[in-house]
């Protein structure tokens, strides 16, 4: 039985802290390596508190807003498709580099099962 290997590399960056009310913001970056390093997808999500504000999927190369507050931010980012593509490609290269390190470990663990 062949398994598709998926590596999730998560980057959690605390960006906004307000200790009095306990609000926080962070950016979550998932790196999905499906089957081989030729099939890589990056998903960025921007959160404030427990609410996802924005998401960028590298396969769509488009920012999607999940709140009214984030609509303008998403519109502004989507007006820069070249910038989105360039930034996404940089991170895909990093994802592939990390995948070269971690994919052999997941293959070994998959063989044991």
N, C-alpha and C positions, 0 to 999 in steps of 0.2 A: 504494500500500500504506500503510495507516494503522498507526502504531506507538502502543502504549500507553506513555506516558511515566511513568517511575518515578523519583522522586527519593529518595535515601537520605541523610538528614541524620543523621550519627552524632555523638553527644556522648560523648566518652570522658573520664570523670572518675576519676583515680586517687584511691582512697579509703583503701586500707590498704597500708602499705609496711613490709616487714621485710627490710632489705637483707642481713642475715646469711644467711638461708635463701632469699631471692629470692621470697618469696610476695607477691602483689599482688592487689588487688581493684579492680574497676571496674564502672561502670554504662554500658551501651550503650543508646542510644535511637535507634531507626530510625523515620524518618518516611517513609511510603510514600504517594505521590500517584499514583493510578492513573487515567490518562485525563484527569481534571479535578480541580480543587480541591474539588469536591463529594464526591469519593470519597477520603477520607484515612484512613489507619490508622497508629496509633502502636504500637510494640512496644518495651517496656523489658525489658532482660535484666540481671540482676545476676550477676556472675562473681567467683569467687575462684580465683586461679591460672588454670588453663585449664578450670575446671569451671563450667558454668552452674548457678547455684543456683535462681534464680527467673525467671519471665517473666510479664509482663502484656501482653495483647493488647487494644487498645482496642475491637475489635469484640466481644470476649467479655466485657469488663469483669470479668475474673477473673484471679487470680494462680495460677500453676501452679508447684509445687515440683518440682525435679529431683533433690534429694538428701534424705536423711532429716533432715539438719541443718536444711534450709530449710522443712520441713513446718509447724512451729509458726509460723514467720514468715508463710508463705502463709495459714495458717488465720486468724491475727490480722488480716491485711490484707483477707481475703475477708469478714470480719465487719463491714467498713466500706464497703459498696457505694456509699454516697452520697459518701464521701470519694474513693474510687477514680474514680468518675464525674466529680467536680468537677476533680480533678487531671488526668485524661485530657483533659477538655474544654479546660482551659487550654493544654495542650500541643498539642492539635489546632489551636487558634487560632494558636499560634506556627508550627506546621507549615504552615498555609495561608499565613501571612504570608511565610515563607521560600519557599514554593512560588511565590508571586507574583513573587518575585525571580528564581528559578532556572528555572522552567518555560519562560519564553520562550527561554532559552538552549538548553534541550534540544530545543525545537521547531525552532530554527534548525539545530542540528547534525543532527537527523533528516532535515531537508529536503535536506541536502547528500548524504546517502547514497543 
